[in-house]
Amino acid sequence: MRKILVVGYSQTGQLTRITDSIVEPLLSNDNIEVDYHCIEPKNAFSFPWNFFNFFKIMPESVYMKPVPLVSYPPIHKQYDLIILSYQVWFLSPSLPVSSFLQSDDAKMLLNNTPVITVVGCRGMWLTAQEKIKALLVQANAKLIDNIVLTDECGAGFSFLATPLWMFTGKKKSLSWVPKAGVSDEDIINASRFGNAIVERLESIEPDLTQPIMKGLKAVKINEKLVFSEKIGHRSFKVWGKLLMLIGPQDSIRRKLGLCFYFTFLFILIVTVVPITALIIKLISSVFSKQIAKQKQYYAQPSGE
Ligand SMILES: Cc1cc2nc3c(=O)[nH]c(=O)nc-3n(C[C@H](O)[C@H](O)[C@H](O)COP(=O)(O)O)c2cc1C
């Protein structure tokens, strides 16, 4: 019997639907046992988000400051495979997930265990995945695959559509803004990843040290976002440090600091993101080799 653990957290239920679609083929197999571990913060993050509540957690998300979690004893101590799903908050793994990965429970479960990461986000996940990789190395886990599903409206529109969803709770709150979130079609088609896992587990000597998702289009790298993410993350780090120094999360001082920050962030989104995208487009033919290398790096281990 193969033991698989599915670990995750989801606010709107989107990531749960994605992992359910992936895990479905495993559930109908008699040789596979699937356990779930839902990450639950002691103080729930409320959805829809209030504007200040959304931004006030930026510093702690970026610096991955753990929040207290409800602790559930794991059913087994060792699994053959862990499917770890997470969403991105401010170019970093969401706070519940980064907190879990730094916990003793996680370190015990992940030690010497193959891991498949599943990301459901707006579209900017490269830096978050680098941070997850580092946390997995610290926990002595082996990342064998990465599956990423992003919002259907694309990188540009999602800058507006996803925050509107987060603040109103509605995926389509304005008629002229495309629907936010991962498409139903992409979620349904994610079952192909589960089929691939079953196929690997049913082989005579299943090798869980090598990628399973090669050739299945598990990730798609948008090279235009590589530099935007680097610049964005650097600015989150600088502002994050400053905001934490100004005052704790619920202080008036943090709120005032955030007002300055909103202005800066707005300017960053409407200038740096399109400008870097344009620069990348212009120089892409000159630096095609370097860009291809970057794409290949970020697409690992599953490949595009
Ligand atoms: C506080 C916050 C920050 C977010 N930042 C990002 C981000 O930097 N990049 C991104 O692609 N998506 C970002 N998102 C979107 C989420 O990754 C995710 O798509 C959305 O929250 C739905 O996930 P759920 O399964 O938890 O409901 C953010 C969402 C929240 C709530």
The ligand as an SDF file (V2000), in Angstrom:
LIG
                    3D

 31 33  0  0  0  0  0  0  0  0999 V2000
   -2.8300   38.6660    0.3810 C   0  0  0  0  0  0  0  0  0  0  0  0
   -2.7840   38.0790   -1.0160 C   0  0  0  0  0  0  0  0  0  0  0  0
   -1.6850   38.3280   -1.8130 C   0  0  0  0  0  0  0  0  0  0  0  0
   -1.5970   37.7370   -3.0880 C   0  0  0  0  0  0  0  0  0  0  0  0
   -0.4580   37.9200   -3.8310 N   0  0  0  0  0  0  0  0  0  0  0  0
   -0.3060   37.2320   -4.9890 C   0  0  0  0  0  0  0  0  0  0  0  0
    0.9350   37.2910   -5.7050 C   0  0  0  0  0  0  0  0  0  0  0  0
    1.9070   37.9490   -5.3090 O   0  0  0  0  0  0  0  0  0  0  0  0
    1.0410   36.5840   -6.8700 N   0  0  0  0  0  0  0  0  0  0  0  0
    0.0030   35.8250   -7.3460 C   0  0  0  0  0  0  0  0  0  0  0  0
    0.1690   35.2250   -8.4060 O   0  0  0  0  0  0  0  0  0  0  0  0
   -1.1800   35.7270   -6.6780 N   0  0  0  0  0  0  0  0  0  0  0  0
   -1.3560   36.4060   -5.5110 C   0  0  0  0  0  0  0  0  0  0  0  0
   -2.5380   36.2870   -4.8050 N   0  0  0  0  0  0  0  0  0  0  0  0
   -3.6190   35.3750   -5.2990 C   0  0  0  0  0  0  0  0  0  0  0  0
   -3.5090   34.0080   -4.5910 C   0  0  0  0  0  0  0  0  0  0  0  0
   -2.2840   33.3870   -4.8930 O   0  0  0  0  0  0  0  0  0  0  0  0
   -4.6580   33.0300   -4.9210 C   0  0  0  0  0  0  0  0  0  0  0  0
   -4.8170   32.9270   -6.3010 O   0  0  0  0  0  0  0  0  0  0  0  0
   -5.9870   33.4400   -4.3280 C   0  0  0  0  0  0  0  0  0  0  0  0
   -5.8010   33.9590   -3.0470 O   0  0  0  0  0  0  0  0  0  0  0  0
   -6.9840   32.2690   -4.2520 C   0  0  0  0  0  0  0  0  0  0  0  0
   -6.4180   31.2160   -3.5050 O   0  0  0  0  0  0  0  0  0  0  0  0
   -7.2110   30.2950   -2.4640 P   0  0  0  0  0  0  0  0  0  0  0  0
   -7.1220   28.9090   -2.9570 O   0  0  0  0  0  0  0  0  0  0  0  0
   -6.5550   30.4600   -1.1250 O   0  0  0  0  0  0  0  0  0  0  0  0
   -8.6120   30.7620   -2.4040 O   0  0  0  0  0  0  0  0  0  0  0  0
   -2.6700   36.9160   -3.5560 C   0  0  0  0  0  0  0  0  0  0  0  0
   -3.7910   36.6970   -2.7430 C   0  0  0  0  0  0  0  0  0  0  0  0
   -3.8530   37.2490   -1.4700 C   0  0  0  0  0  0  0  0  0  0  0  0
   -5.0500   36.9600   -0.6180 C   0  0  0  0  0  0  0  0  0  0  0  0
  1  2  1  0
  2  3  1  0
  2 30  2  0
  3  4  2  0
  4  5  1  0
  4 28  1  0
  5  6  2  0
  6  7  1  0
  6 13  1  0
  7  8  2  0
  7  9  1  0
  9 10  1  0
 10 11  2  0
 10 12  1  0
 12 13  2  0
 13 14  1  0
 14 15  1  0
 14 28  1  0
 15 16  1  0
 16 17  1  0
 16 18  1  0
 18 19  1  0
 18 20  1  0
 20 21  1  0
 20 22  1  0
 22 23  1  0
 23 24  1  0
 24 25  2  0
 24 26  1  0
 24 27  1  0
 28 29  2  0
 29 30  1  0
 30 31  1  0
M  END
$$$$
